[in-house]
Amino acid sequence: MAFFGSAKTHGSKSFTSRTTFFLYTVMFLGTCVEGWSYYYSNNTMNWQDARTWCQKYYTDMVAIQNQEEIAYINDILPKMERYYWIGIRKVNNTWTWVGTNKPLTAAATNWAKNEPNNGKTGKKVNRNEDCVEMYVKRETETGKWNDERCTKMKTALCYTAACTNDACEHGECVETINNHHCECFEGFYGDRCEHAVQCKRDEVTIPPKANVNCSHKHGDYSYDSTCQYSCEEGYQPSTPRPIVCTASGNWSEQPPSCQLVQCRKLSAPDRGSMECSAPLGPSSYQSNCVFSCEEGYEMVESLSNTLQCGATGRWNDSRPFCVAVQCPDLQQPENGVVSCGEDPDMRFSYGNSCSFSCAPGYRLLGSSMVTCTSTAAWSERMPRCEAITCQKPEGAHLLTECSDPYNTLQPGSMCHFSCQTGFTLQGRPIVQCSEEGEWDVAIPTCTALQCPPPLAPMSGQIRCEEPSRSLVASAGAPHPLGSVCTFSCDEGHELRGVYDMECTQSGQWSSPLPTCTAVKCPSLEAPANGGINCSDAGLVYNSQCSFTCDQHHSLHGHEVVTCDRHGNWTGETPECQESEKVLLTPTVVGAMTGGAISLSALSLAAWLIKRLKLKGNKFELNSNSEMDSSTQVYRNSIDSLI
């Protein structure tokens, strides 16, 4: 199929065939203008094929952008009614220019009446009319647009652009009907946008402790040149952004200054302290802070206790925290309970105390309270709960009967006691185990049955012997069963009662205690013509009775008698005899005076008789015969003297 057309010139456009292409260059207002050409196909095709055909042989499908271009195309095309596909299509429900994908502006539209209608004609609704055709050489609404299904067969309308890829260096080539020109991008100027805007090089200064590195895309210190500032270690620029040469020929901002790097201010942790050194300034680069915790607390969330402010403005580690040291978890004791407070996070922490208690019937062995120390150890060993029991009641000769076995004598258990034969119970016979595991009273004891210590009778003696060892019991001590005590009386006394007695199984003596009574002598009567005087009216052992005679009577017999140990007097009652009368005749007197020797002999005889009588009162006479013979001797002597 042949294609026809001609080159556009001076306000008019011509169409050439595919094989013949004419390009004219003319002078318009002193400017060299390159034109562009329109083309159409002889065959009809769908919209997509039409665009493919245009792109293959020409630049693209015509994308009409103003009324002037529409009128021009309608004027130069062949004088025949025809419908042409143009480069407008619905994308995402929006009419869009092909190639640029720019939405169709309201000012550029040239829709026919009641178009676009998306196929709404009468009662029929034919949707999917997403492509645009243009009426050419039509009697009505010539040059107008209509939306149509893209599968319809229409004539392709193409163009060849006059702008080449290198027409503008830093701009966009804009084509018009009779001309094209370069619209420069920001920061460029010149016919072909070949020049870049320049900034002042001397405005790129280097502040103290800073370095600068500039990069240039379009020439030294020209548009879009960037200068990035950096600072020595420990310093940072006041603004991190580079300065940029703008389209106005000015730098985007002033060069930054280098400021000392600052780290965030630190504070001492709770329950801890912090000491910092800052050679360059507080909380600045190279500052060091050393942390420590109080006793019983340890640091967490930090690998070291020392933090350093680095060149990046960050501390080399997280600020530490001081938390209470933790003691090992406590387990509930068997048959008991442990209580450590209400806060579950602090139960086993430093300083916290836990108390222990036991279930009823159990006692706590160990400390009732433990405290978590700074060494993360509990202050005491863990206690345990032991069943409360009373100890087995034991004692010599003690017989026991309890309500429960000996190894389970729990509170409330009772024990009854008695003693073996020969022993007696000392204490309460029934005891009960208390809630504290103690017997409510002391355990009774068994003591051997004994008889009370017997007393020796007055004027007598006692001698006791134990049955096992035959030892003489000490005076005043009780006597064991089977002991035998014998009694005796002092001289002159006789025993009244048993001679001996035994300590029986009942702890009583077999007989009452005997007594010792003094031996009694028979009564005495005073001699005739005389009197008697006794030392004891009872006339008992060792009692003495003395006799006297009336005047003109003399005593014949014992003047004194004593009651002996057999109850007998040592002599018989004496007699009082009338005394003989002696007459002193002159002869006698003469004889007496005539001889001094004879008188002296008489006086001596009288004195001896008197002395003998006195001696008789002091000595016990064994018999009357002895006394009588002595008396008779002395009398004969006296008589001879007389």
C-alpha positions as CSV (number, residue, x, y, z in Angstrom):
1,M,0.0,0.0,0.0
2,A,1.3,3.4,-0.9
3,F,1.5,6.3,1.6
4,F,1.3,9.9,0.6
5,G,2.5,13.1,2.3
6,S,4.7,16.2,2.0
7,A,7.0,18.0,4.3
8,K,5.5,20.8,6.4
9,T,6.7,24.3,5.6
10,H,6.0,27.8,6.8
11,G,2.7,27.3,8.4
12,S,1.6,24.5,6.1
13,K,2.0,20.8,6.4
14,S,2.2,18.2,3.6
15,F,2.1,14.4,3.8
16,T,4.4,12.0,2.1
17,S,4.2,8.3,1.4
18,R,6.3,5.8,3.4
19,T,8.9,5.8,0.6
20,T,9.2,9.4,-0.1
21,F,10.1,11.9,2.7
22,F,10.8,15.5,2.0
23,L,12.4,17.8,4.5
24,Y,12.6,21.4,3.9
25,T,14.6,24.0,5.8
26,V,13.4,27.6,5.5
27,M,14.2,30.8,7.2
28,F,11.5,32.1,9.5
29,L,12.1,35.4,11.3
30,G,15.8,35.0,10.9
31,T,15.9,31.6,12.6
32,C,16.7,28.3,11.1
33,V,13.6,26.1,11.6
34,E,13.5,22.4,11.2
35,G,9.9,21.1,10.4
36,W,8.4,17.8,11.2
37,S,6.0,15.7,9.0
38,Y,2.7,13.9,9.4
39,Y,1.8,10.5,7.9
40,Y,-1.2,8.4,7.5
41,S,-1.9,4.8,6.3
42,N,-3.8,3.7,3.3
43,N,-5.1,0.7,5.2
44,T,-7.3,0.7,8.3
45,M,-6.2,-1.1,11.5
46,N,-7.1,-1.3,15.2
47,W,-5.6,1.2,17.6
48,Q,-2.8,-0.9,18.9
49,D,-1.7,-2.0,15.5
50,A,-1.9,1.6,14.3
51,R,0.4,2.8,17.1
52,T,2.8,-0.1,16.4
53,W,2.9,0.8,12.7
54,C,3.7,4.5,13.6
55,Q,6.4,3.6,16.0
56,K,8.0,1.2,13.5
57,Y,8.1,3.6,10.5
58,Y,7.9,7.0,12.2
59,T,8.2,8.5,15.6
60,D,4.8,7.7,17.1
61,M,1.1,8.2,16.8
62,V,0.0,11.9,16.6
63,A,-0.7,13.3,20.1
64,I,-2.6,16.5,19.4
65,Q,-2.0,19.1,22.1
66,N,-3.8,22.3,20.9
67,Q,-6.6,23.6,18.7
68,E,-4.1,25.1,16.2
69,E,-2.6,21.8,15.5
70,I,-6.0,20.2,15.1
71,A,-7.1,22.8,12.5
72,Y,-3.9,22.4,10.6
73,I,-4.2,18.6,10.4
74,N,-7.8,18.8,9.3
75,D,-6.8,21.3,6.6
76,I,-4.0,19.5,5.0
77,L,-5.3,15.9,5.0
78,P,-7.0,14.6,1.8
79,K,-10.4,15.9,1.0
80,M,-12.3,12.8,1.9
81,E,-14.3,11.9,5.0
82,R,-12.2,9.5,7.1
83,Y,-11.7,8.5,10.7
84,Y,-8.2,8.5,12.1
85,W,-6.7,6.9,15.3
86,I,-4.9,9.5,17.4
87,G,-2.5,9.0,20.4
88,I,-5.0,9.3,23.3
89,R,-6.1,6.3,25.3
90,K,-7.9,5.6,28.6
91,V,-5.4,4.4,31.3
92,N,-6.8,3.6,34.8
93,N,-10.0,5.3,33.8
94,T,-8.1,8.6,32.8
95,W,-7.6,9.9,29.2
96,T,-3.8,10.0,28.8
97,W,-1.3,11.1,26.1
98,V,0.6,8.2,24.6
99,G,4.4,8.2,25.2
100,T,4.3,10.7,28.0
101,N,1.5,9.1,30.1
102,K,0.4,12.6,31.0
103,P,-3.3,13.1,31.7
104,L,-5.2,15.0,29.0
105,T,-5.8,18.6,30.2
106,A,-9.2,20.2,29.8
107,A,-7.8,22.9,27.6
108,A,-6.4,20.3,25.1
109,T,-9.7,18.4,24.7
110,N,-11.7,18.6,21.5
111,W,-14.6,16.2,22.1
112,A,-17.6,16.0,19.7
113,K,-21.0,16.7,21.2
114,N,-22.1,14.1,23.8
115,E,-18.6,12.6,23.7
116,P,-17.0,10.8,25.3
117,N,-20.0,8.6,26.0
118,N,-18.3,5.2,26.4
119,G,-20.7,3.6,24.0
120,K,-23.9,5.0,25.5
121,T,-26.2,5.3,22.4
122,G,-29.9,5.1,22.9
123,K,-30.7,1.9,24.8
124,K,-27.5,0.2,23.8
125,V,-24.6,0.4,26.1
126,N,-21.3,-0.5,24.5
127,R,-18.6,-0.1,27.0
128,N,-14.8,-0.4,26.7
129,E,-14.5,2.5,24.3
130,D,-11.1,3.4,25.6
131,C,-9.4,4.7,22.4
132,V,-9.9,8.1,20.5
133,E,-10.6,8.8,16.8
134,M,-10.7,12.1,15.0
135,Y,-13.3,13.2,12.4
136,V,-11.6,14.5,9.3
137,K,-13.3,16.3,6.3
138,R,-16.7,15.6,8.0
139,E,-19.6,17.9,7.2
140,T,-20.4,18.1,10.9
141,E,-18.0,18.3,13.8
142,T,-15.0,18.0,11.6
143,G,-11.7,17.7,13.6
144,K,-13.7,16.6,16.7
145,W,-12.9,13.5,18.8
146,N,-14.9,10.5,19.6
147,D,-14.2,7.6,22.0
148,E,-14.3,4.3,20.3
149,R,-13.6,0.7,20.9
150,C,-9.9,0.0,20.4
151,T,-10.7,-3.0,18.1
152,K,-12.4,-0.9,15.4
153,M,-10.6,-0.4,12.1
154,K,-9.4,3.1,11.5
155,T,-6.7,4.9,9.6
156,A,-3.3,5.4,11.5
157,L,-2.1,9.0,11.9
158,C,1.6,9.4,12.6
159,Y,4.3,12.0,12.9
160,T,8.1,12.3,12.7
161,A,9.6,14.6,15.3
162,A,12.0,17.4,14.3
163,C,13.8,17.3,17.8
164,T,16.6,14.9,18.0
165,N,18.0,13.4,21.1
166,D,21.0,15.8,21.2
167,A,19.1,18.9,20.2
168,C,19.3,20.2,23.8
169,E,22.2,19.3,26.2
170,H,20.5,20.2,29.4
171,G,17.0,20.9,28.4
172,E,13.9,19.7,26.6
173,C,13.3,20.1,22.9
174,V,9.8,21.6,22.4
175,E,8.2,21.4,19.0
176,T,5.5,23.7,17.7
177,I,3.8,23.9,14.3
178,N,6.5,25.9,12.7
179,N,9.3,25.8,15.1
180,H,11.1,24.0,18.0
181,H,13.3,25.3,20.8
182,C,15.2,24.2,23.9
183,E,13.6,24.7,27.3
184,C,16.6,24.5,29.6
185,F,16.5,22.6,32.8
186,E,17.1,24.5,36.1
187,G,20.6,25.7,36.4
188,F,21.4,25.8,32.7
189,Y,21.2,28.4,30.0
190,G,22.2,28.9,26.3
191,D,20.6,28.1,22.9
192,R,21.2,24.4,23.5
193,C,21.3,24.7,27.3
194,E,25.0,24.0,27.2
195,H,26.1,26.3,30.0
196,A,25.8,25.7,33.7
197,V,25.3,28.5,36.3
198,Q,28.4,29.2,38.3
199,C,28.8,29.8,42.1
200,K,31.6,31.6,43.9
201,R,34.5,29.4,44.7
202,D,35.9,31.7,47.5
203,E,32.7,31.2,49.4
204,V,33.7,27.6,50.1
205,T,35.7,28.3,53.3
206,I,37.2,25.7,55.7
207,P,36.4,26.4,59.4
208,P,38.7,25.2,62.2
209,K,39.0,21.4,62.7
210,A,37.2,20.8,59.4
211,N,37.8,19.4,56.0
212,V,35.9,19.8,52.7
213,N,35.5,17.6,49.7
214,C,33.7,19.0,46.6
215,S,32.3,17.1,43.6
216,H,31.4,18.8,40.3
217,K,28.9,17.4,37.8
218,H,28.9,20.2,35.3
219,G,32.2,22.0,35.9
220,D,34.1,23.4,38.8
221,Y,31.8,25.1,41.4
222,S,28.9,25.2,38.9
223,Y,25.3,24.3,39.2
224,D,24.7,21.1,41.3
225,S,28.3,21.0,42.6
226,T,28.3,19.8,46.2
227,C,30.8,20.4,48.9
228,Q,30.6,18.0,51.8
229,Y,32.2,19.1,55.1
230,S,33.8,16.7,57.6
231,C,35.4,17.3,61.0
232,E,38.2,15.9,63.0
233,E,37.5,13.0,65.3
234,G,35.3,14.1,68.2
235,Y,33.8,17.0,66.3
236,Q,30.8,17.2,64.0
237,P,29.6,19.8,61.5
238,S,26.9,22.2,62.7
239,T,24.8,20.9,59.7
240,P,25.3,17.5,58.3
241,R,24.1,18.5,54.8
242,P,26.6,19.4,52.1
243,I,26.4,22.9,50.5
244,V,25.1,22.8,47.0
245,C,25.5,25.3,44.1
246,T,21.9,26.3,43.2
247,A,20.3,27.5,40.0
248,S,20.5,31.0,41.3
249,G,24.3,30.9,41.4
250,N,24.4,30.9,45.2
251,W,25.4,28.2,47.6
252,S,22.5,26.6,49.4
253,E,23.8,27.6,52.8
254,Q,26.8,28.9,54.6
255,P,29.7,26.5,55.3
256,P,29.1,24.7,58.7
257,S,31.3,25.0,61.8
258,C,32.9,22.0,63.6
259,Q,31.4,21.6,67.1
260,L,32.6,19.3,69.9
261,V,30.7,16.1,69.9
262,Q,28.2,15.9,72.8
263,C,26.8,12.7,74.3
264,R,23.5,12.7,76.1
265,K,23.9,13.7,79.8
266,L,24.1,10.7,82.2
267,S,22.7,10.5,85.7
268,A,23.6,8.2,88.6
269,P,21.4,5.1,88.8
270,D,19.1,4.6,91.7
271,R,20.9,2.8,94.5
272,G,24.2,3.7,92.8
273,S,26.7,6.5,92.2
274,M,28.6,8.0,89.2
275,E,31.9,9.8,88.9
276,C,32.8,11.5,85.6
277,S,35.9,13.0,84.1
278,A,35.5,15.4,81.1
279,P,38.8,16.7,79.6
280,L,37.1,18.6,76.8
281,G,33.8,19.5,78.4
282,P,30.9,17.9,80.3
283,S,29.4,14.9,78.6
284,S,31.5,15.6,75.5
285,Y,33.9,13.5,73.4
286,Q,36.4,11.5,75.5
287,S,34.4,12.0,78.7
288,N,34.5,8.9,81.1
289,C,31.9,8.0,83.7
290,V,32.5,5.3,86.3
291,F,29.5,3.7,87.9
292,S,29.1,1.8,91.2
293,C,26.2,0.3,93.2
294,E,25.4,0.3,96.8
295,E,26.0,-2.7,98.9
296,G,23.5,-5.4,98.0
297,Y,23.0,-4.1,94.5
298,E,24.7,-5.1,91.2
299,M,24.9,-3.5,87.8
300,V,22.9,-4.7,84.8
301,E,22.4,-3.7,81.2
302,S,26.0,-2.8,80.7
303,L,29.1,-4.8,80.0
304,S,31.4,-2.5,81.9
305,N,31.1,-0.1,84.8
306,T,32.9,2.6,82.8
307,L,31.2,4.5,79.9
308,Q,33.1,6.6,77.4
309,C,31.7,9.3,75.0
310,G,32.8,8.3,71.5
311,A,33.4,10.4,68.4
312,T,29.9,9.5,67.1
313,G,28.3,11.3,70.1
314,R,27.2,8.0,71.6
315,W,28.4,6.3,74.9
316,N,30.1,3.1,74.2
317,D,27.5,1.2,76.2
318,S,24.1,1.5,77.8
319,R,23.8,3.4,81.1
320,P,23.9,0.7,83.8
321,F,21.2,0.1,86.4
322,C,21.6,-1.0,89.9
323,V,19.3,-3.8,90.9
324,A,19.2,-5.7,94.2
325,V,21.1,-9.0,94.2
326,Q,18.9,-12.1,94.1
327,C,19.1,-14.9,96.6
328,P,18.2,-18.4,95.5
329,D,14.5,-19.2,95.4
330,L,13.0,-20.6,98.5
331,Q,10.8,-23.7,98.4
332,Q,7.9,-24.3,100.7
333,P,9.1,-26.5,103.6
334,E,7.3,-29.8,103.9
335,N,4.3,-29.4,106.2
336,G,5.0,-25.7,106.4
337,V,4.6,-22.3,104.7
338,V,7.1,-19.6,103.7
339,S,6.0,-15.9,103.3
340,C,8.3,-13.4,101.6
341,G,6.0,-10.3,101.1
342,E,3.5,-9.3,98.4
343,D,5.8,-8.0,95.7
344,P,6.7,-11.0,93.5
345,D,9.7,-9.2,92.0
346,M,11.3,-8.4,95.4
347,R,10.6,-11.7,97.2
348,F,14.1,-13.0,97.0
349,S,15.9,-9.6,96.7
350,Y,18.6,-8.1,98.9
351,G,17.2,-6.9,102.2
352,N,14.0,-8.8,101.9
353,S,13.0,-11.2,104.7
354,C,11.1,-14.4,104.5
355,S,9.3,-16.0,107.5
356,F,8.5,-19.7,108.0
357,S,5.7,-21.3,109.9
358,C,4.5,-24.9,110.2
359,A,1.2,-26.6,109.9
360,P,-0.7,-27.5,113.2
361,G,1.0,-30.5,114.8
362,Y,4.5,-29.5,113.6
363,R,7.3,-27.5,115.1
364,L,9.9,-25.4,113.3
365,L,13.5,-26.5,113.7
366,G,15.8,-23.7,112.8
367,S,15.3,-19.9,112.4
368,S,11.8,-18.7,111.8
369,M,13.1,-15.8,109.6
370,V,15.8,-15.5,107.0
371,T,17.1,-12.3,105.2
372,C,18.7,-12.0,101.8
373,T,22.2,-10.6,102.3
374,S,24.5,-8.6,100.1
375,T,26.4,-11.8,99.1
376,A,23.2,-13.2,97.5
377,A,23.0,-15.8,100.2
378,W,20.3,-16.2,102.9
379,S,21.3,-15.2,106.4
380,E,20.3,-18.6,108.0
381,R,20.0,-22.2,106.9
382,M,16.6,-23.1,105.8
383,P,14.5,-24.5,108.7
384,R,12.3,-27.6,108.5
385,C,9.0,-28.6,110.1
386,E,9.1,-31.6,112.4
387,A,6.1,-33.4,113.8
388,I,5.5,-32.3,117.4
389,T,5.9,-35.4,119.7
390,C,6.6,-35.8,123.4
391,Q,9.6,-37.8,124.5
392,K,9.1,-41.3,125.7
393,P,8.5,-41.1,129.5
394,E,11.1,-43.3,131.2
395,G,12.3,-43.9,134.8
396,A,13.7,-46.6,137.0
397,H,11.1,-49.1,138.2
398,L,8.4,-47.0,136.4
399,L,5.6,-48.9,134.6
400,T,4.0,-46.9,131.8
401,E,0.9,-47.2,129.6
402,C,0.3,-44.6,126.9
403,S,-2.7,-43.9,124.6
404,D,-0.4,-43.9,121.5
405,P,2.9,-45.7,120.5
406,Y,6.0,-44.2,121.9
407,N,7.1,-42.8,118.5
408,T,3.8,-41.0,117.9
409,L,3.2,-39.4,121.2
410,Q,1.6,-36.3,119.7
411,P,-0.2,-33.4,121.5
412,G,-3.2,-34.9,123.3
413,S,-1.5,-38.2,124.0
414,M,-1.8,-39.4,127.6
415,C,0.3,-41.8,129.7
416,H,-0.6,-43.6,133.0
417,F,2.2,-44.5,135.5
418,S,2.7,-47.0,138.3
419,C,5.7,-48.6,140.0
420,Q,7.1,-52.0,140.4
421,T,6.5,-53.9,143.7
422,G,8.4,-52.4,146.6
423,F,8.4,-48.9,145.1
424,T,6.0,-46.0,145.5
425,L,5.1,-43.3,142.8
426,Q,6.3,-39.8,143.5
427,G,4.3,-37.3,141.3
428,R,1.1,-37.2,139.3
429,P,0.1,-40.7,137.9
430,I,-1.3,-39.2,134.6
431,V,0.5,-36.8,132.2
432,Q,-0.7,-35.3,128.8
433,C,1.4,-34.2,125.8
434,S,0.9,-30.4,125.3
435,E,0.7,-28.5,122.0
436,E,4.4,-27.5,122.5
437,G,5.5,-31.2,122.6
438,E,6.1,-31.1,126.4
439,W,4.5,-33.1,129.1
440,D,2.1,-30.9,131.1
441,V,3.7,-32.0,134.4
442,A,7.0,-33.6,135.3
443,I,7.2,-37.4,134.8
444,P,6.8,-39.1,138.1
445,T,9.5,-41.2,139.7
446,C,9.5,-44.4,141.6
447,T,11.2,-44.5,145.0
448,A,11.8,-47.6,147.1
449,L,9.4,-48.1,149.9
450,Q,11.1,-47.3,153.3
451,C,10.2,-47.2,156.9
452,P,10.6,-43.9,158.8
453,P,13.8,-43.7,160.9
454,P,13.0,-45.1,164.4
455,L,14.0,-43.1,167.5
456,A,16.1,-44.6,170.3
457,P,14.1,-44.8,173.5
458,M,15.1,-42.5,176.3
459,S,17.8,-44.2,178.4
460,G,18.2,-46.8,175.7
461,Q,19.9,-47.6,172.4
462,I,18.9,-48.8,168.9
463,R,20.8,-50.8,166.4
464,C,19.5,-51.3,162.8
465,E,20.8,-53.5,160.0
466,E,19.9,-53.5,156.2
467,P,19.0,-56.9,154.8
468,S,21.3,-56.7,151.8
469,R,24.5,-55.5,153.2
470,S,24.1,-55.9,156.9
471,L,25.3,-52.5,157.5
472,V,24.4,-50.4,160.4
473,A,22.0,-47.7,159.2
474,S,22.9,-44.1,159.9
475,A,20.9,-42.4,162.5
476,G,17.9,-40.5,161.4
477,A,17.8,-42.0,157.9
478,P,14.8,-44.0,156.5
479,H,15.3,-47.8,156.3
480,P,14.7,-50.0,153.3
481,L,12.3,-52.9,153.4
482,G,13.6,-55.9,155.5
483,S,15.7,-53.8,157.8
484,V,15.7,-55.0,161.4
485,C,16.2,-52.7,164.4
486,T,17.0,-54.1,167.9
487,F,16.7,-52.1,171.1
488,S,18.6,-52.1,174.5
489,C,18.3,-50.0,177.7
490,D,20.9,-48.3,179.8
491,E,22.0,-49.8,183.1
492,G,19.3,-49.6,185.7
493,H,16.6,-49.6,183.1
494,E,14.4,-52.3,181.7
495,L,12.8,-52.7,178.2
496,R,9.1,-52.5,177.9
497,G,7.9,-53.7,174.5
498,V,9.5,-55.7,171.7
499,Y,13.1,-56.5,171.6
500,D,13.4,-55.9,167.8
501,M,11.1,-54.9,164.9
502,E,11.3,-55.2,161.0
503,C,10.5,-52.9,158.1
504,T,7.6,-54.6,156.3
505,Q,6.4,-54.4,152.6
506,S,3.9,-51.7,153.5
507,G,6.7,-49.4,154.6
508,Q,5.7,-49.7,158.2
509,W,7.5,-51.2,161.2
510,S,6.2,-54.5,162.4
511,S,5.8,-53.3,166.0
512,P,5.5,-50.1,167.9
513,L,8.7,-48.6,169.4
514,P,9.6,-50.0,172.9
515,T,10.5,-47.8,175.9
516,C,13.1,-48.0,178.6
517,T,11.9,-47.5,182.2
518,A,14.2,-47.1,185.2
519,V,14.4,-50.0,187.7
520,K,12.4,-49.3,190.9
521,C,13.4,-50.4,194.4
522,P,10.8,-51.3,197.2
523,S,9.6,-48.6,199.5
524,L,11.5,-47.9,202.7
525,E,10.2,-46.9,206.1
526,A,11.9,-44.7,208.7
527,P,13.4,-46.5,211.7
528,A,11.7,-46.2,215.1
529,N,12.9,-43.1,216.9
530,G,14.4,-42.0,213.6
531,G,13.8,-40.4,210.2
532,I,14.4,-41.1,206.4
533,N,15.2,-38.7,203.6
534,C,15.3,-40.0,199.9
535,S,16.7,-38.2,196.8
536,D,13.9,-39.4,194.5
537,A,10.3,-40.0,195.6
538,G,10.1,-42.8,192.9
539,L,12.8,-44.8,194.5
540,V,14.3,-45.6,191.1
541,Y,17.7,-46.7,190.1
542,N,20.5,-44.7,191.8
543,S,18.0,-43.1,194.2
544,Q,19.6,-42.7,197.8
545,C,17.9,-42.7,201.1
546,S,19.7,-41.5,204.3
547,F,18.5,-42.2,207.9
548,T,18.8,-40.2,211.1
549,C,17.9,-40.9,214.8
550,D,16.1,-38.9,217.4
551,Q,18.1,-37.3,220.4
552,H,19.5,-39.7,222.8
553,H,19.4,-42.4,220.1
554,S,22.1,-43.7,218.1
555,L,22.0,-45.3,214.6
556,H,22.7,-48.9,214.3
557,G,23.0,-49.9,210.5
558,H,23.5,-48.2,207.2
559,E,23.1,-44.4,207.5
560,V,22.7,-44.3,203.6
561,V,21.3,-46.9,201.1
562,T,21.2,-46.8,197.3
563,C,18.8,-48.4,194.7
564,D,21.0,-50.6,192.6
565,R,20.5,-51.8,188.9
566,H,18.7,-54.9,190.0
567,G,16.1,-52.9,192.0
568,N,17.6,-53.7,195.4
569,W,18.7,-51.4,198.1
570,T,22.4,-51.7,199.0
571,G,21.5,-52.1,202.7
572,E,18.8,-52.7,205.2
573,T,16.9,-50.1,207.2
574,P,19.0,-49.2,210.3
575,E,17.8,-49.0,213.9
576,C,17.9,-46.2,216.3
577,Q,18.9,-47.4,219.9
578,E,18.8,-45.4,223.1
579,S,22.3,-44.2,224.0
580,E,24.0,-45.4,227.4
581,K,24.5,-42.7,230.2
582,V,28.1,-42.1,231.5
583,L,28.5,-40.7,235.1
584,L,31.6,-38.6,235.8
585,T,32.6,-39.5,239.5
586,P,35.5,-37.8,241.1
587,T,37.5,-40.9,240.7
588,V,36.9,-40.8,237.0
589,V,37.5,-37.2,236.8
590,G,40.6,-37.6,238.9
591,A,41.8,-40.3,236.7
592,M,41.1,-38.2,233.8
593,T,42.8,-35.3,235.1
594,G,45.5,-37.4,236.6
595,G,46.6,-38.7,233.3
596,A,46.6,-36.6,230.2
597,I,47.4,-39.6,228.0
598,S,44.3,-41.4,229.0
599,L,42.1,-38.4,228.2
600,S,43.6,-37.9,224.8
601,A,43.1,-41.5,223.9
602,L,39.4,-41.2,224.7
603,S,39.0,-38.2,222.5
604,L,40.7,-39.9,219.5
605,A,38.5,-43.0,219.8
606,A,35.4,-40.8,219.8
607,W,36.7,-39.0,216.6
608,L,37.3,-42.2,214.7
609,I,33.8,-43.5,215.4
610,K,32.4,-40.4,214.0
611,R,34.5,-40.6,210.8
612,L,33.6,-44.2,210.2
613,K,29.9,-43.3,210.3
614,L,30.5,-40.6,207.7
615,K,32.4,-43.0,205.5
616,G,29.5,-45.5,205.7
617,N,27.2,-43.0,204.2
618,K,29.5,-42.6,201.1
619,F,30.2,-46.2,200.1
620,E,27.9,-48.9,199.1
621,L,28.1,-51.8,201.4
622,N,27.9,-55.1,199.9
623,S,26.3,-56.8,202.8
624,N,25.2,-56.1,206.3
625,S,27.7,-58.5,207.7
626,E,30.5,-56.5,206.3
627,M,29.2,-53.3,207.9
628,D,28.5,-55.0,211.1
629,S,32.0,-56.5,211.4
630,S,33.6,-53.2,210.7
631,T,31.5,-51.4,213.2
632,Q,32.1,-54.1,215.8
633,V,35.9,-53.7,215.4
634,Y,35.8,-50.0,215.8
635,R,33.5,-50.3,218.8
636,N,35.8,-52.8,220.6
637,S,38.7,-50.5,220.0
638,I,36.8,-47.6,221.5
639,D,35.6,-49.7,224.4
640,S,39.2,-50.7,225.2
641,L,40.2,-47.2,225.1
642,I,37.5,-46.1,227.4
